[in-house]
Amino acid sequence: MESEEIVDKMAEEALENAKDGMTIGLGSGFAASRFVYFLGRFAIKNHYKVLVVPSSLQIQTFAESCGLEIAPSSLIPSIDLVVDGLDQIDKAFNMIKGGGGALLREKVLMRAAKKVVMLANEDKFVEVLNRKVPIEVLPFARSFVTKELEKIDGKPKLRVLKKGYPIFTENGNIILDTDFGLIHNPLKQLNKIKGIPGAIEAGIFTEKIHKVYKACKDGSVKKITSK
């Protein structure tokens, strides 16, 4: 089965978590966008009244095109469900996210939600996190944060566009993609990063996940529930 087809299958199966009257937080990225597509069709077909809180303008405009109603940010404390994709996940359900640059807003939504559901291809599962960690940084503090990250054995690199211009998040910040090698203690590493003034948020996610939909290469989708 082609990769896009299995992502669609996974996203469609995740609809079982959506109920009438829910406020649903939406992550950013390809897997999240496919869930949005199917959620829009599902809500119309079943006459469901759902509100969505997108984590990015990209997802907001797509959700609107799918017929979904956008909730005001004042409803974030009342989010029932968050559905999102991820970049990497370890055996303890710690994650690295933020490849799309929406890590700060995604973390706010996940922390607020009553239930968190993640969508991931089989190759995103690892024993120990080892992917570069996106770190959202105040532009004013770029040089300082870079030096401080190097002191804790990080190798930061400014995320830029193809022409070399820095990428800015929707919050007006920059991203330093930082290589820490193997991350054996994600929470400890996260706390080290967030202890640096100017490092606003890091793409290490230790929030509780309730269910992960795992898209396997054989075309099946496995549901993994946290203990």
C-alpha positions as a printed Julia matrix, in Angstrom:
227×3 Matrix{Float64}:
   0.0    0.0    0.0
   1.31   3.45  -0.93
   2.33   5.68   1.99
  -0.4    8.26   1.32
  -3.04   5.54   1.22
  -2.03   4.11   4.59
  -1.98   7.6    6.13
  -5.52   8.1    4.83
  -6.56   4.77   6.33
  -5.02   5.71   9.67
  -6.62   9.17   9.68
 -10.02   7.74   8.8
  -9.82   5.16  11.59
  -9.0    7.93  14.06
 -12.46   9.39  13.41
 -13.8    6.9   15.96
 -12.55   9.32  18.63
 -14.64  12.24  17.33
 -18.07  12.71  18.91
 -20.91  15.14  18.32
 -20.49  18.41  20.23
 -16.73  18.09  20.68
 -14.13  20.83  20.51
 -11.16  19.29  18.7
  -7.6   20.58  18.6
  -5.79  20.06  15.31
  -2.06  19.63  14.87
  -0.16  20.62  11.74
   1.46  18.52   9.05
   0.37  15.91   6.52
  -1.19  13.34   8.85
  -3.16  16.03  10.69
  -4.38  17.5    7.4
  -5.7   14.11   6.28
  -7.59  13.76   9.55
  -9.08  17.21   8.97
 -10.22  16.17   5.49
 -12.02  13.08   6.76
 -13.39  14.91   9.81
 -15.06  17.48   7.58
 -16.76  14.79   5.49
 -17.67  12.78   8.59
 -19.23  15.76  10.37
 -21.34  16.71   7.35
 -22.5   13.14   6.72
 -23.48  12.51  10.34
 -24.78  16.04  11.03
 -22.22  16.46  13.8
 -21.63  19.82  15.41
 -17.9   20.04  16.07
 -15.64  23.01  16.65
 -11.94  22.89  15.83
  -8.94  24.78  17.2
  -6.12  24.71  14.6
  -2.46  24.99  15.59
  -1.52  26.89  12.43
  -2.97  29.11   9.73
  -2.25  26.35   7.2
  -4.52  23.92   9.05
  -7.1   26.62   9.77
  -7.58  27.51   6.11
  -7.75  23.83   5.16
 -10.27  23.11   7.94
 -12.42  26.0    6.72
 -12.32  24.61   3.18
 -13.53  21.27   4.59
 -16.58  22.94   6.14
 -15.39  22.87   9.74
 -16.19  25.68  12.16
 -13.21  27.36  13.82
 -13.47  27.8   17.57
 -12.13  30.92  19.31
  -8.91  30.49  21.28
 -10.91  31.15  24.46
 -12.19  27.56  24.13
  -8.7   26.02  24.36
  -9.22  25.11  28.06
 -12.32  23.14  26.99
 -10.71  21.02  24.25
 -12.03  17.47  24.31
  -9.65  15.88  21.83
  -6.41  16.63  20.0
  -5.36  14.72  16.89
  -1.87  15.28  15.52
   1.06  13.66  13.76
   4.62  13.35  15.04
   8.23  13.19  13.9
   9.5   10.49  16.27
   8.22   8.51  19.26
  10.02   6.27  21.75
   8.83   3.22  23.69
   7.66   5.41  26.6
   5.54   7.6   24.28
   7.9   10.57  24.5
   7.96  12.4   21.19
   9.85  14.82  19.02
   7.58  17.16  17.08
   7.81  20.51  15.37
   8.99  19.71  11.88
   6.21  21.97  10.61
   7.13  24.78  13.0
   3.93  24.76  15.09
   5.42  23.09  18.18
   4.47  25.8   20.68
   0.8   25.9   19.73
   0.65  22.13  19.4
   1.99  21.74  22.93
  -0.59  24.2   24.29
  -3.4   22.2   22.66
  -2.06  18.87  23.88
  -1.65  20.07  27.45
  -5.22  21.43  27.47
  -6.94  18.42  25.88
  -8.85  15.74  27.75
  -7.69  13.13  25.21
  -4.66  13.07  22.89
  -4.51  10.87  19.8
  -1.4   10.65  17.61
  -0.94   9.39  14.06
   2.42   7.93  13.02
   4.02   5.79  10.35
   5.87   2.69  11.5
   9.28   4.22  10.79
   8.66   6.99  13.35
   8.92   4.49  16.24
  12.35   4.16  17.92
  13.82   2.78  21.12
  15.53   6.07  22.0
  14.79   9.52  20.57
  17.61  10.71  18.31
  16.08  13.2   15.9
  17.06  16.88  15.86
  14.95  18.85  18.33
  13.19  21.97  17.0
  13.54  24.82  19.51
  11.46  27.97  19.17
  13.64  30.93  20.05
  13.15  34.66  20.53
  15.03  36.24  17.57
  16.72  38.75  19.9
  18.26  35.85  21.85
  19.47  33.76  18.89
  23.22  34.11  19.52
  22.88  33.65  23.27
  20.62  30.6   23.01
  22.93  29.07  20.4
  25.9   29.32  22.79
  23.88  27.97  25.71
  22.67  24.99  23.67
  26.26  24.2   22.75
  27.11  24.16  26.47
  24.63  21.3   26.98
  26.12  19.35  24.05
  23.66  20.55  21.44
  24.5   21.35  17.84
  21.96  24.01  16.84
  21.27  25.11  13.29
  18.97  27.94  12.26
  16.04  26.74  10.17
  16.0   28.64   6.89
  14.16  28.75   3.58
  15.83  27.52   0.39
  17.16  31.02  -0.33
  18.72  31.21   3.12
  16.17  33.46   4.82
  15.24  32.46   8.4
  11.89  30.75   8.86
   9.66  32.56  11.34
   6.92  30.81  13.28
   3.4   32.24  13.44
   4.41  33.57  16.86
   7.18  35.67  15.28
  10.03  33.49  16.52
  12.83  31.52  14.85
  13.64  27.81  15.11
  16.96  26.24  15.99
  17.0   22.58  14.95
  19.35  21.07  17.5
  21.13  17.71  17.44
  21.62  16.19  20.91
  22.41  12.67  19.7
  20.62   9.98  21.71
  18.12  11.45  24.18
  17.88   8.87  26.97
  16.03  11.17  29.38
  13.65  13.38  27.35
  12.15  15.22  30.33
  15.56  16.1   31.74
  16.72  17.31  28.33
  13.56  19.36  27.9
  14.06  21.05  31.27
  17.67  21.92  30.39
  16.55  23.58  27.17
  13.68  25.49  28.74
  16.0   26.73  31.47
  17.72  28.91  28.86
  16.24  32.44  28.71
  15.03  33.06  25.16
  14.35  29.39  24.44
  10.57  29.63  24.41
   9.63  26.01  23.73
  11.26  22.78  22.59
   9.93  20.0   20.4
  10.37  17.31  23.04
   6.87  16.27  24.06
   6.36  14.36  27.3
   2.61  15.02  27.59
   0.33  12.04  28.17
  -0.84  10.33  24.98
  -3.99   8.24  25.18
  -3.76   6.42  21.86
  -1.39   6.11  18.91
  -2.46   4.9   15.47
   0.52   3.16  13.88
   0.51   2.81  10.09
   2.45  -0.34   9.19
   4.24  -1.11   5.95
   1.98  -4.12   5.31
  -1.0   -1.76   5.05
  -2.45  -2.45   8.49
  -3.13   0.11  11.22
  -2.36  -0.81  14.81
  -3.9    1.01  17.76
  -1.62   1.38  20.76
  -3.19   2.58  24.0
  -1.02   4.06  26.73
  -0.89   2.26  30.05
